[in-house]
Protein backbone atom coordinates (compact mmCIF):
# COMPACT_ATOMS: atom_id res chain seq x y z
CA UNK A 1 0.00 0.00 0.00
CA UNK A 2 2.96 2.31 0.58
CA UNK A 3 3.88 1.90 -3.09
CA UNK A 4 0.50 3.33 -4.12
CA UNK A 5 1.40 6.59 -2.41
CA UNK A 6 4.39 6.98 -4.74
CA UNK A 7 2.14 7.87 -7.68
CA UNK A 8 2.19 11.51 -6.58
CA UNK A 9 6.00 11.57 -6.61
CA UNK A 10 7.42 13.01 -9.86
CA UNK A 11 10.74 11.16 -9.50
CA UNK A 12 8.85 7.86 -9.39
CA UNK A 13 6.87 8.82 -12.51
CA UNK A 14 10.01 9.72 -14.46
CA UNK A 15 11.69 6.49 -13.40
CA UNK A 16 8.73 4.36 -14.50
CA UNK A 17 8.04 6.42 -17.67
CA UNK A 18 4.38 6.89 -16.82
CA UNK A 19 2.72 9.40 -19.12
CA UNK A 20 0.23 11.97 -17.90
CA UNK A 21 -2.57 10.26 -19.84
CA UNK A 22 -1.89 6.96 -18.10
CA UNK A 23 -1.89 8.69 -14.73
CA UNK A 24 -5.11 10.52 -15.66
CA UNK A 25 -6.77 7.19 -16.51
CA UNK A 26 -5.52 5.70 -13.24
CA UNK A 27 -6.99 8.49 -11.12
CA UNK A 28 -10.25 8.61 -13.10
CA UNK A 29 -10.62 4.87 -12.54
CA UNK A 30 -10.01 5.29 -8.82
CA UNK A 31 -12.62 8.04 -8.63
CA UNK A 32 -15.15 5.85 -10.45
CA UNK A 33 -14.34 2.84 -8.24
CA UNK A 34 -15.06 4.71 -5.01
CA UNK A 35 -17.96 3.35 -2.96
CA UNK A 36 -19.07 5.10 0.25
CA UNK A 37 -16.18 7.57 0.04
CA UNK A 38 -13.39 5.02 0.50
CA UNK A 39 -10.70 6.19 -1.90
CA UNK A 40 -7.92 4.22 -0.20
CA UNK A 41 -9.76 0.98 -0.94
CA UNK A 42 -10.16 1.99 -4.61
CA UNK A 43 -6.45 2.82 -4.91
CA UNK A 44 -5.57 -0.48 -3.26
CA UNK A 45 -7.82 -2.38 -5.71
CA UNK A 46 -6.26 -0.72 -8.74
CA UNK A 47 -2.75 -1.12 -7.39
CA UNK A 48 -3.25 -4.85 -6.78
CA UNK A 49 -4.64 -5.17 -10.33
CA UNK A 50 -1.49 -3.45 -11.63
CA UNK A 51 0.67 -5.90 -9.67
CA UNK A 52 -1.28 -8.84 -11.12
CA UNK A 53 -0.86 -7.39 -14.61
CA UNK A 54 2.86 -7.03 -13.97
CA UNK A 55 3.04 -10.71 -13.01
CA UNK A 56 0.91 -11.81 -15.97
CA UNK A 57 2.75 -9.75 -18.60
CA UNK A 58 6.39 -10.09 -17.65
CA UNK A 59 7.96 -7.72 -20.18
CA UNK A 60 5.27 -5.02 -20.47
CA UNK A 61 4.41 -2.06 -18.31
CA UNK A 62 1.05 -2.52 -16.52
CA UNK A 63 0.23 1.17 -16.99
CA UNK A 64 0.69 0.75 -20.74
CA UNK A 65 -1.64 -2.26 -20.76
CA UNK A 66 -4.27 -0.39 -18.74
CA UNK A 67 -3.96 2.60 -21.06
CA UNK A 68 -4.37 0.42 -24.16
CA UNK A 69 -7.41 -1.35 -22.71
CA UNK A 70 -9.13 1.92 -21.83
CA UNK A 71 -8.40 3.40 -25.26
CA UNK A 72 -9.92 0.29 -26.88
CA UNK A 73 -13.08 0.65 -24.82
CA UNK A 74 -13.76 4.36 -25.45
CA UNK A 75 -17.37 5.04 -26.43
CA UNK A 76 -17.92 7.83 -28.95
CA UNK A 77 -21.66 8.31 -28.52
CA UNK A 78 -24.46 7.80 -26.05
CA UNK A 79 -28.20 7.33 -26.31
CA UNK A 80 -30.42 10.07 -24.93
CA UNK A 81 -34.14 9.58 -24.39
CA UNK A 82 -36.21 12.42 -25.81
CA UNK A 83 -40.01 12.68 -25.45
CA UNK A 84 -41.71 14.22 -28.45
CA UNK A 85 -45.49 14.25 -29.03
CA UNK A 86 -46.14 11.53 -26.47
CA UNK A 87 -43.52 9.15 -27.87
CA UNK A 88 -40.11 8.44 -26.43
CA UNK A 89 -37.31 8.44 -29.01
CA UNK A 90 -33.82 7.12 -28.32
CA UNK A 91 -31.62 9.76 -29.93
CA UNK A 92 -27.91 9.03 -30.53
CA UNK A 93 -25.74 11.86 -29.27
CA UNK A 94 -22.06 12.30 -30.21
CA UNK A 95 -19.80 13.23 -27.31
CA UNK A 96 -16.80 15.53 -27.09
CA UNK A 97 -13.41 13.95 -26.41
CA UNK A 98 -13.29 14.65 -22.67
CA UNK A 99 -16.87 13.47 -22.23
CA UNK A 100 -16.08 10.33 -24.24
CA UNK A 101 -13.33 9.40 -21.79
CA UNK A 102 -15.43 10.14 -18.70
CA UNK A 103 -18.51 8.33 -20.02
CA UNK A 104 -16.52 5.31 -21.16
CA UNK A 105 -14.68 5.01 -17.83
CA UNK A 106 -17.98 5.10 -15.95
CA UNK A 107 -19.48 2.47 -18.22
CA UNK A 108 -16.23 0.45 -17.96
CA UNK A 109 -16.59 0.27 -14.18
CA UNK A 110 -20.32 -0.44 -14.42
CA UNK A 111 -19.64 -3.35 -16.79
CA UNK A 112 -16.93 -4.71 -14.51
CA UNK A 113 -19.35 -4.71 -11.59
CA UNK A 114 -21.63 -7.01 -13.64
CA UNK A 115 -19.03 -9.76 -13.85
CA UNK A 116 -19.45 -12.91 -11.78
CA UNK A 117 -16.05 -13.18 -10.06
CA UNK A 118 -15.88 -12.80 -6.30
CA UNK A 119 -13.58 -9.84 -5.71
CA UNK A 120 -13.33 -6.54 -7.57
CA UNK A 121 -9.64 -7.21 -8.23
CA UNK A 122 -10.46 -10.44 -10.08
CA UNK A 123 -13.31 -8.80 -11.98
CA UNK A 124 -11.11 -5.95 -13.16
CA UNK A 125 -8.17 -8.24 -13.96
CA UNK A 126 -10.21 -10.73 -16.02
CA UNK A 127 -11.93 -7.94 -17.95
CA UNK A 128 -8.58 -6.30 -18.76
CA UNK A 129 -7.19 -9.65 -19.91
CA UNK A 130 -10.30 -10.30 -22.04
CA UNK A 131 -10.07 -6.90 -23.73
CA UNK A 132 -6.31 -7.21 -24.22
CA UNK A 133 -6.73 -10.64 -25.87
CA UNK A 134 -9.49 -9.21 -28.10
CA UNK A 135 -12.02 -11.62 -26.65
CA UNK A 136 -15.45 -10.76 -28.03
CA UNK A 137 -17.13 -11.98 -24.82
CA UNK A 138 -15.76 -9.07 -22.81
CA UNK A 139 -18.64 -7.28 -21.10
CA UNK A 140 -17.38 -3.84 -22.13
CA UNK A 141 -17.27 -4.77 -25.82
CA UNK A 142 -20.73 -6.35 -25.68
CA UNK A 143 -22.14 -3.17 -24.16
CA UNK A 144 -20.31 -1.04 -26.74
CA UNK A 145 -21.64 -3.18 -29.60
CA UNK A 146 -25.19 -3.00 -28.22
CA UNK A 147 -24.93 0.77 -27.94
CA UNK A 148 -23.73 1.16 -31.53
CA UNK A 149 -26.44 -1.12 -32.93
CA UNK A 150 -29.07 0.84 -31.01
CA UNK A 151 -27.61 4.11 -32.34
CA UNK A 152 -27.71 2.81 -35.91
CA UNK A 153 -31.31 1.73 -35.50
CA UNK A 154 -32.28 5.19 -34.21
CA UNK A 155 -30.09 7.38 -36.40
CA UNK A 156 -33.18 8.96 -38.00
CA UNK A 157 -34.12 10.66 -34.73
CA UNK A 158 -31.01 12.88 -34.68
CA UNK A 159 -33.15 15.64 -36.17
CA UNK A 160 -34.97 15.96 -32.81
CA UNK A 161 -31.93 17.35 -31.02
N, C-alpha and C positions, 0 to 999 in steps of 0.2 A: 504494500500500500504506500510505502514511502517513495517508491519509484514513480507512482502516479503524480506525486506532487512536483516532480521534476519537469513536467510539461510546461510550467510557467518560466523555467530557466532558459535564457537565450543561448547559453553555452551548450546546454544539453541538446537544444534544437539544431544548432550548427553542427554538432558532433554526429547526430543521427541523420542529418540532411532531410529534415521534415519541412515540407513546404507550408506556406501559410494556408493554402487551400485544404491540405490534409488536416492541419490543426483546426481549421474552421469546421470541417466535417466532424471531427472528433468532438468538439465542444457542442455543436448543434445536436449530435446524437446523444450526448449526455443530458442536454436540456430536454430532449424529447423522451428520454428514458426515465426521467424523474417521476416518482410516485410519492405522494404525501410529503413533498419537500425534502426528500433525502437524496441530496446530490452526491454525497460521498459513496452511497451504495451504487449509484449509476456510474460513477467514475470507476469504482472497483469492478463492476460488471464488464465495462468496456476494456479496462486494463487486462482483466483475466482472459477476455476474448483475444486481445492482441498477443498475449503470451501463448495461447493455444495456436494462433495463426503462425507465430514464430516457430513453434515446434513442428507444425504440420508442413509449412513451407520453409525448408531449411535455408535456402539461399536467397530468399526474397524478403523485402522489408514489409512488416505487417501493415504499416501505415499506407504503403503503396497499394497493397491488396485491398484494404478498406476503401481507399480513394477510388480505385478502379471499379469496385462493386457498386459504390454509390453513384458513380458517373454512368454505369450501365443501367441503373434503375431510375434515372431521372424521368419524371413525367412532365410532358410539355403542355398538356391541357387538363382541364377539369370540367366536370359536368355540373351545371347550375340549373336548378329547378326554377322555372318562370311560369307564373299563372297568368294566362291571357284568355279572356272571354270564357271563364269557367273551366278551362282545360289546363292541365299542367304539362308544360313542354320541358324536356330535358335538353338544355341548350349547351353545346360545347363552347368552352371559353378558353382561349389561348392565354397562357401566363407569361409574365415577364421573367427574366432569367433568375433574379433573386427569389421570386415567388415560386418558380419551378423547383429550386433547391429545397426551400422550406417545406413546400407541399409534399415533395417526394420523400423527404426525410421523415415527415410525420406519417405518411402512408407506409413507409418502410418499417417503422417501429410498430405500427398497427398490424401489419401483416405478420411480423415476427411474433407478436403476442398471440396470433391464431394458431401457431404451430403446436404440435402435441408433445414436445419434449418436456422434461420435468423442470429444469432450471432455465432462467433467462440466458445464461451463458451458453448453454447447449443449443437453445433456440437460435440465438444470434450466430453462433459458430456454424451450425448446419446450414442456415440460410446463406451465409457468406460463401461457404464451400459450394453450395448448389448453384449460386449465381456465377461464381468463378469458373465452375466446370461447364457452364452453359447448359445446365439441366433445365429442361422446359417445365418441370414440375415444381419449380421454385414458386413460393406463394406470391412473391413480389411480381414476378413476370406474369403469372396468371391474372393478377389484379390489373396490371398494366395492359395486358391484352384485352381483358374484358372492358376496360375503360375506353380503349381505342375503338373497339367494335361498336360500343354504344355511341361513341361520338360520330362514327361514320354513319350509323343508322339515323342519327338525328341532326345531320349536318344542314338540313334544309331549314332548321329553326334558328340559324344564326342571325337571320334578319330581325328577330325579335329583341336583340340586344340594344 
